[in-house]
Amino acid sequence: MKHGAHQATGEPLGFPADAETRQARIRAHAAFDKLWKGGKMNRHQAYKRLRVSMGIRKDECHIGKFTKEQCGLVVDLCNSGL
């Protein structure tokens, strides 16, 4: 299993995942980035709306920590505009 790491420290950016979960995270990030880069809200606002919609805490709201099921929810929420 692979995961990204901070360049300076080597600490993991998220949780290790299998190939299927990594692909789900890529899809979730694409949907999320499209949402806030569209100009209707900034990145901070988008993350706040995402965590409220998912019912999770701020420290839990990181796509690199999500399961493939959570990533599917992210895609659905983003496609509906949150």
C-alpha positions as a Markdown table, in Angstrom:
| # | Residue | x | y | z |
|---|---|---|---|---|
| 1 | Met | 0.0 | 0.0 | 0.0 |
| 2 | Lys | 1.2 | 3.5 | -0.8 |
| 3 | His | 0.4 | 6.9 | 0.6 |
| 4 | Gly | 1.7 | 10.4 | 0.1 |
| 5 | Ala | 4.1 | 12.0 | 2.6 |
| 6 | His | 5.2 | 15.4 | 3.6 |
| 7 | Gln | 8.4 | 16.3 | 1.7 |
| 8 | Ala | 10.2 | 17.9 | 4.6 |
| 9 | Thr | 9.3 | 15.4 | 7.4 |
| 10 | Gly | 8.3 | 12.2 | 5.6 |
| 11 | Glu | 5.2 | 12.0 | 7.8 |
| 12 | Pro | 2.2 | 10.4 | 6.1 |
| 13 | Leu | -0.4 | 12.8 | 4.5 |
| 14 | Gly | -3.2 | 10.3 | 5.2 |
| 15 | Phe | -3.8 | 6.7 | 5.9 |
| 16 | Pro | -2.3 | 3.9 | 3.8 |
| 17 | Ala | -4.9 | 2.4 | 1.4 |
| 18 | Asp | -5.3 | -0.3 | -1.2 |
| 19 | Ala | -5.6 | 0.5 | -4.9 |
| 20 | Glu | -9.4 | 0.7 | -4.9 |
| 21 | Thr | -9.4 | 3.2 | -2.0 |
| 22 | Arg | -6.6 | 5.3 | -3.6 |
| 23 | Gln | -8.7 | 5.6 | -6.8 |
| 24 | Ala | -11.7 | 6.6 | -4.7 |
| 25 | Arg | -9.7 | 9.3 | -3.0 |
| 26 | Ile | -8.5 | 10.6 | -6.4 |
| 27 | Arg | -12.1 | 10.8 | -7.6 |
| 28 | Ala | -13.2 | 12.5 | -4.3 |
| 29 | His | -10.4 | 15.1 | -4.6 |
| 30 | Ala | -11.3 | 15.8 | -8.2 |
| 31 | Ala | -15.0 | 16.4 | -7.3 |
| 32 | Phe | -14.1 | 18.5 | -4.3 |
| 33 | Asp | -11.5 | 20.6 | -6.2 |
| 34 | Lys | -14.0 | 21.2 | -9.0 |
| 35 | Leu | -16.5 | 22.4 | -6.4 |
| 36 | Trp | -14.3 | 25.1 | -4.8 |
| 37 | Lys | -12.3 | 26.0 | -7.8 |
| 38 | Gly | -15.5 | 26.9 | -9.6 |
| 39 | Gly | -15.6 | 30.1 | -7.6 |
| 40 | Lys | -18.8 | 29.7 | -5.6 |
| 41 | Met | -16.8 | 29.3 | -2.4 |
| 42 | Asn | -13.2 | 29.2 | -1.3 |
| 43 | Arg | -11.4 | 26.0 | -0.2 |
| 44 | His | -11.9 | 26.8 | 3.5 |
| 45 | Gln | -15.7 | 27.2 | 3.0 |
| 46 | Ala | -15.9 | 24.1 | 1.0 |
| 47 | Tyr | -14.1 | 22.0 | 3.6 |
| 48 | Lys | -16.4 | 23.4 | 6.3 |
| 49 | Arg | -19.5 | 22.6 | 4.3 |
| 50 | Leu | -18.1 | 19.1 | 3.6 |
| 51 | Arg | -17.5 | 18.3 | 7.2 |
| 52 | Val | -20.9 | 19.6 | 8.3 |
| 53 | Ser | -22.6 | 17.6 | 5.6 |
| 54 | Met | -20.7 | 14.4 | 6.6 |
| 55 | Gly | -21.2 | 15.0 | 10.3 |
| 56 | Ile | -17.4 | 14.8 | 11.1 |
| 57 | Arg | -15.0 | 17.0 | 13.0 |
| 58 | Lys | -12.5 | 19.3 | 11.4 |
| 59 | Asp | -9.5 | 17.0 | 12.3 |
| 60 | Glu | -11.3 | 14.1 | 10.6 |
| 61 | Cys | -12.0 | 16.0 | 7.3 |
| 62 | His | -9.1 | 15.0 | 5.2 |
| 63 | Ile | -9.7 | 13.0 | 2.0 |
| 64 | Gly | -6.4 | 11.1 | 2.6 |
| 65 | Lys | -8.0 | 9.6 | 5.7 |
| 66 | Phe | -11.3 | 8.6 | 4.1 |
| 67 | Thr | -12.5 | 5.1 | 3.3 |
| 68 | Lys | -13.7 | 4.3 | -0.2 |
| 69 | Glu | -17.3 | 4.6 | 1.1 |
| 70 | Gln | -16.7 | 8.1 | 2.5 |
| 71 | Cys | -15.1 | 9.1 | -0.8 |
| 72 | Gly | -18.2 | 8.0 | -2.6 |
| 73 | Leu | -20.2 | 10.3 | -0.3 |
| 74 | Val | -17.8 | 13.1 | -1.0 |
| 75 | Val | -18.4 | 12.7 | -4.7 |
| 76 | Asp | -22.1 | 12.7 | -4.3 |
| 77 | Leu | -22.1 | 15.7 | -2.0 |
| 78 | Cys | -19.9 | 17.7 | -4.3 |
| 79 | Asn | -21.9 | 16.8 | -7.4 |
| 80 | Ser | -25.0 | 18.1 | -5.6 |
| 81 | Gly | -23.2 | 21.3 | -4.6 |
| 82 | Leu | -23.0 | 20.3 | -0.9 |
